[in-house]
Amino acid sequence: MGTLTTVCIVLAQALLMVAVAPLWEGLVAALEARATLRVGPSPLAPWRELVTRARREPLVPTGASPLARVAPVAMLAATLVAA
């Protein structure tokens, strides 16, 4: 296999894992609730929570430096590169 093909496969696997992780968490929570005879949350509840949090306006203190805006993005980028 070529290098480009390998890189594409690795990126596809990483995106699949990121997409499936919240769904898996929701399925486990729903199954635990059913096992204890409770109603429990929907398996899609973690995805709804992520969408809700993504729509929120970021909280940045008025006297904060520009670093306060760049640091979270830099940490996310570093985490994605390390994974």
C-alpha positions in Angstrom: 0.0 0.0 0.0 1.1 3.5 -0.7 1.7 6.1 2.0 -1.3 8.2 1.0 -3.6 5.2 1.2 -2.2 4.3 4.7 -2.7 7.9 5.9 -6.3 7.9 4.5 -7.1 4.7 6.3 -5.6 5.9 9.6 -7.6 9.2 9.4 -10.8 7.3 8.5 -10.3 5.0 11.5 -9.7 8.0 13.8 -12.8 9.8 12.6 -14.8 6.7 13.0 -13.6 6.3 16.6 -14.4 9.9 17.4 -17.9 9.5 15.9 -18.7 6.2 17.6 -17.4 7.0 21.1 -20.4 9.1 22.2 -22.8 6.6 20.7 -21.1 3.8 22.6 -21.4 5.7 25.9 -25.1 6.2 25.2 -25.7 2.6 24.4 -23.9 1.5 27.6 -26.0 3.9 29.7 -29.2 2.8 28.1 -28.4 -0.9 28.6 -27.4 -0.3 32.3 -30.7 1.4 32.8 -32.7 -1.4 31.2 -30.8 -4.0 33.2 -31.9 -2.3 36.4 -35.5 -1.9 35.1 -35.3 1.8 34.7 -36.2 3.9 31.6 -32.8 5.6 31.2 -31.6 8.0 28.6 -31.6 7.7 24.8 -28.5 6.2 23.3 -28.1 9.5 21.4 -28.1 11.6 24.5 -24.3 12.1 24.5 -24.5 13.4 21.0 -27.2 15.9 21.9 -25.1 17.1 24.8 -22.1 17.6 22.6 -24.1 19.6 20.1 -25.6 21.7 22.9 -22.1 22.4 24.3 -20.7 23.3 20.9 -23.4 25.9 20.4 -22.6 27.7 23.6 -20.7 31.0 23.4 -17.2 30.6 24.9 -16.6 32.2 28.2 -13.5 34.5 28.1 -12.9 36.9 30.9 -12.8 40.6 29.9 -9.2 41.1 30.9 -7.9 37.9 29.4 -4.9 37.9 27.0 -5.2 36.5 23.4 -3.6 33.3 24.8 -6.9 32.5 26.6 -8.6 32.2 23.2 -5.8 30.3 21.4 -4.9 27.8 24.2 -8.0 25.5 23.9 -7.6 25.2 20.1 -3.9 24.5 20.5 -4.6 21.8 23.1 -7.2 20.2 20.9 -4.8 20.2 17.9 -2.0 18.7 20.0 -4.3 16.0 21.2 -5.5 15.1 17.7 -1.9 15.1 16.4 -0.8 12.8 19.3 -3.7 10.4 18.7 
